[in-house]
Amino acid sequence: MKTTITKNIKHSLLVEEDSLIALDKFLRSKYSEIKIIAKCDDGSSLETNDLGEILSFENSNFRKVYQLTIDAENDYRDSISITMRSAKFFGTAEFDLTSESDERAVFVTEEVIKRFKDMKPAYDWITRIDILLVVAIVFAIPGLLLSTLRALDVLPPSSPSKLSGMEGFNVSLVLAGVIFVVTYPIRKGIDYLFPKVFFLLGKQKKNFETILKWRNIIFVGIILAIITGVIGNALSQQLLGR
């Protein structure tokens, strides 16, 4: 009986050498042929049967790996194709598996998923926050609250709007544009500090150290700002009390 399994991985991936070596070792224990393809930012592709060649790749900024595919098979009836990619609107990874043995297919699937879970960074929850949506909700909450209070007769009804339907639409469109522009640098900053997929290989190891330093600087800055705010508030209250 032929079994086909397709899985999509949604969580963030921090792809380190040890993780790739462990995945490669497992696949080689189950499949006789392995092919690895790395796609780079400059449009080039690297293809090899030896993971060591990928691990020794320079992986500099101008030629950074953004997608890694591992194809393993015994024959066309027993194979798996795994792809990890840095893409904005897709999952972080996926794999397609085919086997004549259902038991083998389920076992390999479970093992591959375990290895993807090992690549999941602690900051994954941050990458799931849509700043654009959060800001839009914050803007919408006051209006929704007022509408609810008026519907419950807690507040008097509002006066009729002098804006036409088209004018109201235009105002909403402008507001949406402002929210998009204002949140853009925030979203770019979060994407940089907490990458959805990061191949921690070659020169990107040093780049990731820079990212960690910036995270620490920003974290310390936020803590100092909170402490300063608390102290400032306490002092102002004390002065006003006099």
Secondary structure as the mmCIF struct_conf table of DSSP 4:
data_model
#
loop_
_struct_conf.conf_type_id
_struct_conf.id
_struct_conf.beg_label_comp_id
_struct_conf.beg_label_asym_id
_struct_conf.beg_label_seq_id
_struct_conf.end_label_comp_id
_struct_conf.end_label_asym_id
_struct_conf.end_label_seq_id
STRN STRN1 THR A 3 ILE A 9
BEND BEND1 HIS A 11 HIS A 11
STRN STRN2 LEU A 13 GLU A 16
HELX_RH_AL_P HELX_RH_AL_P1 GLU A 17 LYS A 30
BEND BEND2 SER A 32 SER A 32
STRN STRN3 GLU A 33 CYS A 40
TURN_TY1_P TURN_TY1_P1 ASP A 41 ASP A 42
BEND BEND3 GLY A 43 GLY A 43
STRN STRN4 SER A 45 THR A 48
BEND BEND4 ASN A 49 ASN A 49
HELX_RH_AL_P HELX_RH_AL_P2 LEU A 51 LEU A 55
TURN_TY1_P TURN_TY1_P2 SER A 56 SER A 56
BEND BEND5 PHE A 57 PHE A 57
HELX_RH_3T_P HELX_RH_3T_P1 ASN A 61 ARG A 63
STRN STRN5 VAL A 65 ASP A 75
TURN_TY1_P TURN_TY1_P3 TYR A 76 ARG A 77
STRN STRN6 ASP A 78 ARG A 85
BEND BEND6 LYS A 88 PHE A 90
BEND BEND7 THR A 92 THR A 92
STRN STRN7 ALA A 93 SER A 99
BEND BEND8 GLU A 100 GLU A 100
HELX_RH_AL_P HELX_RH_AL_P3 ASP A 102 ASP A 118
TURN_TY1_P TURN_TY1_P4 MET A 119 MET A 119
TURN_TY1_P TURN_TY1_P5 ALA A 122 TYR A 123
HELX_RH_AL_P HELX_RH_AL_P4 ASP A 124 THR A 127
TURN_TY1_P TURN_TY1_P6 ARG A 128 ARG A 128
HELX_RH_AL_P HELX_RH_AL_P5 ILE A 131 ALA A 151
TURN_TY1_P TURN_TY1_P7 LEU A 152 ASP A 153
BEND BEND9 VAL A 154 LEU A 155
HELX_LH_PP_P HELX_LH_PP_P1 PRO A 156 SER A 161
BEND BEND10 LEU A 163 LEU A 163
HELX_RH_AL_P HELX_RH_AL_P6 GLY A 165 LEU A 193
BEND BEND11 PHE A 194 PHE A 194
BEND BEND12 LYS A 196 LYS A 196
STRN STRN8 VAL A 197 LEU A 200
TURN_TY1_P TURN_TY1_P8 GLY A 202 LYS A 203
HELX_RH_AL_P HELX_RH_AL_P7 GLN A 204 GLY A 241
#
